[in-house]
Amino acid sequence: MENDSPDKKYKGGRHPKDDRAIYRYSISLTAAENAKFLSLFEKSGMNVMAHFITACIFQKTITTVKIDKAAMDYHVKLTGLFGQFRAIGVNYNQVIKMLYSNFSEKKAAAALYKLEQQTIELSVLGKKIITLTGEFEANHLNK
């Protein structure tokens, strides 16, 4: 009885590849070379180390993705800051309505003057943030 007979039922499993990789090579690296190799492998974003090595040997293009953690942190905090600015605007309107409805006109005007001074400081701070963001983008993000 032959194994390749047409009457043989399929038993399952993986279909064999047409061009199997059967040749293996072994290399040894020093600690410094291994650290450099691992950092290059991580930067490449590839999942399989064998594919990365093959790409390096045969000069295939290797894509590297560099994520700047400082830029990401800056962006997250800046986004949160804009949310706080919106909340300040809502609270500002509510405070003005309460001042005029609950206090005499003199007391409301005095409190409103203090609020105006704080708003001016907030505006100056906002301009500094915009300037610093422009410098950050020019120095770190456009490379």
C-alpha positions in Angstrom: 0.0 0.0 0.0 1.5 3.3 -1.0 1.3 6.5 1.0 0.7 8.7 -2.1 -2.3 6.9 -3.4 -5.2 9.0 -4.6 -7.7 7.2 -2.3 -5.8 8.3 0.8 -7.9 10.6 3.1 -6.5 13.9 4.3 -5.4 13.6 7.9 -5.2 17.3 8.6 -2.2 19.4 9.7 -0.3 22.1 8.0 0.4 22.0 4.3 4.1 21.8 3.5 5.8 24.9 2.1 7.1 24.8 -1.5 10.4 26.4 -0.6 11.3 25.4 2.9 14.1 27.1 4.8 16.4 24.2 5.7 19.8 25.9 5.9 20.8 27.2 9.4 23.8 29.4 10.4 25.1 30.3 13.8 26.9 33.4 14.9 28.4 34.6 18.2 28.2 38.2 19.4 29.9 40.0 22.2 27.8 41.7 24.9 28.2 45.1 23.2 27.3 43.7 19.8 24.3 41.9 21.2 23.0 45.0 23.0 23.3 47.0 19.7 21.6 44.2 17.8 18.7 44.1 20.2 18.3 47.8 20.1 18.2 47.8 16.3 15.7 44.9 16.4 13.4 46.9 18.8 13.7 50.0 16.6 12.7 48.0 13.5 9.3 47.1 14.9 9.5 43.6 13.4 8.1 40.8 15.4 10.3 37.9 14.3 14.0 38.1 14.9 14.8 35.7 12.0 13.0 38.0 9.5 15.0 41.0 10.9 18.3 39.2 10.4 17.4 38.1 6.9 16.4 41.7 6.0 19.8 42.9 7.3 21.8 40.3 5.4 20.1 40.9 2.1 20.0 44.7 2.4 16.2 44.9 2.4 14.8 48.1 3.8 14.2 48.1 7.5 11.7 50.6 8.9 12.5 52.0 12.2 10.0 53.9 14.3 11.2 56.2 17.0 8.7 57.3 19.6 9.8 60.4 21.5 8.4 59.9 25.0 9.0 63.6 26.0 7.0 64.8 23.0 4.2 62.4 23.9 4.1 63.5 27.5 4.2 67.2 26.5 1.3 66.6 24.1 -0.8 64.8 26.7 -0.2 67.5 29.3 -0.9 70.3 26.8 -4.2 68.6 25.8 -5.2 68.4 29.5 -4.3 72.1 29.9 -6.7 73.1 27.1 -9.4 71.2 28.9 -8.8 73.2 32.0 -8.9 76.4 30.1 -12.4 75.5 28.8 -13.5 74.7 32.4 -12.1 78.1 33.6 -14.2 79.8 30.9 -17.4 78.1 32.1 -16.6 78.8 35.7 -15.9 82.5 34.9 -19.4 83.0 33.4 -21.0 81.3 36.5 -19.0 83.4 38.9 -20.0 86.7 37.2 -23.7 85.8 37.3 -23.4 84.8 41.0 -21.5 88.1 41.9 -24.2 90.3 40.5 -27.1 88.3 41.8 -25.9 87.8 45.4 -23.8 90.8 46.2 -24.2 94.6 46.2 -22.8 96.4 43.1 -19.7 97.7 45.0 -18.7 94.2 46.3 -19.4 92.6 43.0 -17.2 95.2 41.2 -14.4 94.7 43.7 -14.5 90.9 43.2 -14.7 91.3 39.5 -11.6 93.5 39.5 -9.7 90.8 41.3 -11.0 88.2 38.8 -9.9 90.5 35.9 -6.4 90.6 37.3 -6.2 86.8 37.5 -7.6 86.5 34.0 -4.8 88.8 32.7 -2.2 86.6 34.5 -3.8 83.6 32.9 -3.7 85.2 29.5 0.0 86.0 29.9 0.6 82.4 30.9 -1.3 81.2 27.8 0.9 83.3 25.6 4.0 81.8 27.2 2.6 78.3 26.6 2.1 79.1 23.0 5.7 80.4 22.7 7.2 77.4 24.4 5.1 75.0 22.3 6.5 76.7 19.1 10.0 76.4 20.4 9.5 72.8 21.3 8.1 71.9 17.9 10.9 73.7 16.1 13.6 72.0 18.2 12.3 68.5 18.7 9.5 67.6 16.4 10.7 68.8 13.0 13.8 66.6 12.9 
